[in-house]
Amino acid sequence: MASKVKITVLKKLLMEDIVTEYAGKDAISVCGKFEEGDTFITDGRTVPEGFCTWAWADIFKDIIFVRNNMDCIGTIDKKSQIASCTDGFRPVIFRIEPYEE
């Protein structure tokens, strides 16, 4: 088991067509909580300072999966996981990987 995991913000998206149709043009912009390239270290039990609790809830299962060294399907190294928050207007994509100090 990895003692910690590293969470990296890979990409912030804006679903412009969905925003325009359901929230109104320019009503919502990309997520302001993160910047691409931001990194967070966690033991998997504690939400890192400054991390969005909505995103944490969405990717928590992936954090535990990586922390327990389970094979990750779809990534080259089979040790990291790509996950996202479920905000339908402005999702954020994360890479979760084992972290050893």
ABEGO torsion letter per residue (X at the ends): XBABBBBBBABBBBBAAAAAAAAEBGABBBBAABBBGBBBBBAGABBBBGBBAAAAAAAAAAAAAAAAGBBBBGBAAGABBBBBBABAABBBBBBBBBBBX
